[in-house]
């Protein structure tokens, strides 16, 4: 029954896109429609990822979901760069990493309950995020004394940091995928459901439509935020980050609820690491085609990133999943949300 309802609700996406371009309804209506439309799209991406993982194993399945799921965030970020909303870009990206670590992973563990995780892979992802956070300090600290966070000098420093992070990402991803391929040898007898090619096609189409819907939602967020009295930083670091991560949210929770906790954890952790060492530097480099973006994160963002890595590492230290660990991660995310709300916009 639930599956039929989700399949039927996929029709909301083309309806929302059609209304946006042909009817131009009020922005608050667009916000609600776009938010609802993202739910079945996220479920579809999770469904396709699960079928793809039957052919590749949880490690590569998590990588595929992270790659396809983060595409909307890249589009959202570049649109915001083009509009000159640099703090919105940085807030949405840092909030995305934190949201994957605490919110998505926490919800997955709550949905999945007890199980074993790939401890090596988990801490590899956490190590990448910690490394990226340390590098982000280089362009961030000079802007903490009230200086301009978007100077050309800081943008050039951010470019060098971005190149380093992308090199690390390529090397670690190559090693990680080889490791997961060696661990998982699929046979024709064990594979049921969609073919690998069909799963990839569905992932690609669902990701493209998700990007269109996310753009509509972000375009209506400013009016929504103004009406409810929220700061632009809070909207970007919490609401936009959650919207951009809709695919990971749905995908991880769906597969966790079906007992595939290792895959769910891979989705959340691989996505967080991919945002930190691939998406953020990619946005910084591509921004030179539009308007150079520096990676000058605010103190509250750096503190939240570092704290989330340490907190998640402590909870996952034994490589086990449980409902209690999930609730602890969700509690940590609630603390971060309150901190972002108090911080307000950069002064």
N, C-alpha and C positions, 0 to 999 in steps of 0.2 A: 504493500500500500504506500509506504513512504517513498520507495523507489519510483513508483508510478507518478506520485505527486511531484517529485524532483524532476523527472523527465518532462512532465507537462509544464512545469514552471520555467524550463529553459526558454520557452517562448517569450518570457518577459524581456529577455535581452534585446532581441530585434525590435520589440515594441518600444522599449525605452529609447533605443537608437533612432527609430523612426520619428517618435514624438519630439526628440531633441532637435533634429534637423528640419522637420517639416512643420511642427505645430508650435514649438518654442513655449512650453508651459512654464509656470513660475519656477524659480530655481529651487525652492523648498520641495516642490513636487518632484522635480528631477532628482534631488538628493535622495528622497525616500525610494523612488522607483529604482534608481541605480543601486542603492544599498541592497534592496531585496533581490535584484537581478544577479548580484554577485554570489548569492548563496548557492543556487543550483550550479553556477559555473564552477565554483570552488569544489563542489561535490563531484562534478564531472572530471575535473583535473585529477582529483584524488582517485576516482574510479579508474581512469586511464593509467595513472601511475602504478596502481596496484597490479593491473594486468601486465604492464611493461616489466615490473619487478619480478613477475613469475619467470621471465626469460633471463633476467640479469642478476637477481639477488637484491637484498635490501640496500646494500651500499650504493650500487649504481642506480637503483630505483629512487633512492633519496636524492642523489645528484640530479637525476632527470627532473624530479619534481621541483627542486630548488631552482634549476635553470629555467624551466618554463614558468614557474610561479613568480620569479623575480622580474620577468620581462615587463609587466605593467609598471613596476616601481621605477624601472629605468625610464620608461616613457613619461611617467608622472614627473620625475625629477627634471628631465630635460625641458618639459613644458614650463615648469616653475622657473628654471634658469632663464628661459627665454623671456619670462615675465618679470625678471629681476628679483624674484623672491628667494634670495640666497639663504636666509635663515630658515625658510620653509623647507628648502632642499635638504640642508644639513639636519634639521630636526626630523624630517621624515625618514632619512637614512639611518641616523643613530637610533631613532625609535623603532625602526624595522629590525635592527640587530637585537635590541633589547626585547622587543615583542616576540621574536622567534625563540629566544633563549628562555624567557620566563612564561609568557602567555601561551604560545603554541605548544611548547614542550610540556608545560604544566597541564594544560587541558588534555594533551595526549596521554599523559601518565594517569590522570584521573579517569579518562575513558577506558584505558587499557588495563589498569590494575597491575598485578604482580607479573614480573617477567624479567628476562635478562637482556641487557643491552650490549652492544659492541663497545667495550670500554676503551679500546685503543682508538677506534674511529671517533668516539665521543670526545676524548681528550685531545685528539689531533685538531678537531674543529675548534675547541675551546682555546687551544694554544694559538691558532691562527688569529682568533679574535683578540686575544691578549697582545699579540705582536702588533696587530694593526692599531690597537688603542695606544700603545707606547709611541708608535710613529706619529699618530695624530697629535700628540702633545707638542711636537716641534712647531707646526704652524699655529697651534691653538694658544699656547702660553703667551706669545707676544700680543695677542689681542685681548687678554684678560684685564689689562690695565686701563681699559677705556679706549684703546686704539681702534682704528678701522679694521674690521676682520676681513675685508675684501680688497686689500692693497695688491698691486701687481707683484710685489716681492713675495708676499705670502702665497699668492697663486702659483708663482714659479717654484717655490719650495714644495707646495702641494703636488705639483707635477712630478718632481723627482721622487717624492714619496709614493705617488701612484704607480710609477713605473716599477719601483722595487716591489710593491705589493702584488702587482700583476705577474711579475716574474715568479714570486713565491707561490702564487696561486696556481700557475701553470705547472710548476714542478711538483707541488704537493698533490694536485688533482691527478696528474699522470701517475704518480706513485699509488695514490689511493685507489684509482680505478683498476690498475693492474692487480692490486692486492685483492680487491673484491671479486674480480674476474677469476682469480685463482681459487678463492674460497667457494665460489658458486659455479658449479658445472651443471647446466640445465640439460635435461634429456627430454626427448619428445614425449615420453610416457608421463612425465610429471606436469606437463603444461596443459592447461585447460583455459577456455575463454578466448579472449581476443588474441589475434596474432600481434607480434611485436610491432610490425609496420602499422597495423590498424590503431594500436595504442598511441604511437607517435603522431599519427595524423590527427587523432582526436585531441591530443595534447596541444598540437600546434594551433588548431582551429579554436579551441576553447581559450587558449592564451591570447590569441588575437582579439577575440570578442571581449575578453576580460579587460584588455587594454583600452578598448573603446569605451566600455562602461565606466572604468576607473577614471578616464579623462572627463567624462560627463559629471561624475560624482565630485571630483576635485574642483571642477569649474563652479560648482554650486556650494562648495564648502564655505567660501568666504562670507556669503550672505547668511548661511546657516550659523556660522560662528558668531557673526555680529548680532544676530537675533537672540542667541543664547548667552552672550556675554563672555565668550572664551577668548584667550589670547591666541594670536596666530601661531606662536610656538607650540602651545598645547595642542591646537588643532592638527599641526603638522606632525608632531612627535607621537601623538596618540591616535587621533582619528585617521589621518592620512596613512600612517604606518599600518594600522589595523586593516584599512581598506586595501592597501597595496599587498598585504600579506593574506588576503582572503583565500587565495589558492592553497597556501601552506596550512592555514587554519583548518579549512575543510578537509584537505587531503590527509593531514596527519591524524586528525580526530577520527575520520572515517576508518582508516586502516587500523588505528589503535583499538577502536571499538570491536573490530573483527579479530582481535587477538594478535595482530602483527605489530607488536610494540617496538621491535628492533627497527622495522621500516619507519614507523612513526617518528621515533627518535632521530633517525637519520635525516628525515625530511626537515625537522625543526632545526637540528644542529647544522646540517649541511647548508641550509638556507641562511642561517645567521652568519656562518663563516663566509659564504659566498657574497653576501652583502658587504661584509667588512673588507675582504681582500680582493673582490672583483668589481662589484657594483659601484661602490663608493669611488675607487680610483678610476673606473670607466667613466663615470659621470664627470669627474674632475677633468679628465683628458678631453672628453667630447665637448665639454663646456667651452673649450678654446675656439670651437667653431661658432659659438653663439656669444658668450660673454664669460671670460675666465672666472672660475669658481675656486675659492680657497677652502681648504679643509680645516677652517678655524672654528672648531667646536667650542661650545660654552663649557664652563667648569661643571655645571650640573649634568651635561651630557657625558663628559669624560668620566665623572664620578659614577654615573649610572652604568656606563659601559663596563668600567673596571669592576664595580661592585657586582654586577650581574654575572660576570665571568667567574669571579671568586665564589659567589654564592652557589651558582649552578655546579661548579666543580666539587664543592663540598657535598652537595646533595647526591651527585652521581658518582662519588668516589668509589663506591663498591660495585658499580656497574649493574645496578638492579633498579627495577621500576616498581612503583607501588602507588596506591591512591594517596597515601600520606605525603610522599615526595612531590606528587603533582600539586597537592594543595599548598605545600610550602612554596613551590615556584609561583603559583598564582598569587599567594600572599606577598611575595617579593615584588611582583609586577604591580600590585596595588600600591605598594610603598613608592615605587618609581612614578606612577601616575600622579600621586599626591605631590611629590617633589616637583614634577613638571608643571603642575597646576599652580603651585606657589611661586615658582620661578618667574612665570610670566614672560613677556617679550624682553629682548636684549635692550638695555638702556645705554 
